[in-house]
């Protein structure tokens, strides 16, 4: 770019002319190279409505408004000019006019009268173009901002997708590690099978801990011990491989036996299951003598504990089932007692209605003796009805019984219970049904207003002698009838009749003891 100062320079478009450079750009002012202008005031090309002094060879910095210039030569009276000066000025003016005329024709220059209108039109056009440019720039800026927001949104989406992908990759890596760990555990026969204690609210946490310790020992090579420095075919590497292979095979066999023991265990057979697993560990030790391979004591204890948890849960389930069965039996017994009392009251009500009608007829006939007998019977019926109402209202009232069955349970064992039946022997006979070989012997059977309290007292008194300490509905105790009688006497319980020795006629007849017993 040209950086020369303002002035006339060779026209790059026409070698025969010069063009004015304002210091930053070319203007539309041209002149012939041969033209020579006399010194004087001329229109300023850089400032509209102003004139600038031309010294005959170059522009000076002298400027003035149109009409305000003081031209000494122009101010000299024409009458005082010499003829030569006049002719010279005429020639110069003629040449100047011709040059200006050429410029006007060549470049379509406007007259000075049109300059203001042209300037106003140009400024208006520039203002319009500037406004349009600003609108276009604002539109471009808005579009750029929109594109920037879209790009930032897309960037956020890409970053979110990248984060999600990284999370998925981490998850896959963790799953890959977990799968590799599961495969390694399964190679030695350690599987996540269904354990009975998993569904236990109290044992599930301990089972999870035990299983975690079992897996940890397998991962850390702590489930078995082997010899060191073993060689196979004089090769330490082959010896190490042989030990690893044998370890996997024998540990797999032991774990399979442990799993089968858990799956096959039942309530009450814990000892036999643990014995079988211990024997399996001993067999593995015998089979691995060559490399001194055996199951570690810590690992074996954990597998035994796993068996204990399974048995404990199964025992708990069995107890709950037995308790539920006993509760249902107790409910049925209560319902039978209530039905019996209801039927008895209905029978007594009918009997009383019959006696009332009979009494009215006898009194109408004047049979006083018959009426007295009916009144006595009616009084008995009323007492019976009152008794039934009392026992219906008082659920603690009933009959306490102490029975034994030496043919089924042996000596020194009794059953202590209570029943609300009107006929308590019905309950005793039900207990001696086909589930036992002989009928029960009754040592005591008495009514009590608080039969529930007496039964509870006897159960607490002989709690240490209770046969089944888990299912408290099993009311058998290892005591003699005499000890029960002594406990009743300590509490001043009124017992009309109590037999300390069991008759057991069926049992004694079956064993040949009957004659000796009665002799």
Secondary structure, DSSP 8 states (H G I E B T S, - for coil): -----SEEEEETTEEEEEEEE-SSSEEEEEEETT----SEEEE-SSSTTEEEEE-SSSEEEEEEETT----HHHHS-GGGS-HHHHHHHHHHHHHHHHHHHHHHHHH----HHHHHHHHHHHHHHHHHHHHHHHHHHHHHHHHHHHHHHHHHHHHHHHHHHHHHHHHHHHHHHHHHHHHHHHHHHHHTT------GGGG-TTTHHHHHHHHHHHHHHHHTT-SEE--SS--BTTBHHHHHHHHHHHHHHHHHHHHHHHHHHHHH--TT-HHHHHHHHHHHHHHHHHHTGGGT-EE-HHHHHHHHHHHHHHHHHHHHHHHHHHHHHHHHHHHHHHHHHHHHHHHHHHHHHHHHHHHHHHHHHHHHHT-HHHHHHHHHHHHHHHHHHHHHHHHHH-TT-EEEEEEE-HHHH-SS-EEEEEE--SSHHHHHHHHTSTTSSS--EEEEEEEETTHHHHHHHHHHHTGGGBS-SS-TT--EES--HHHHHHHHHHTT---S-B--S---HHHHHHHT-HHHHH-
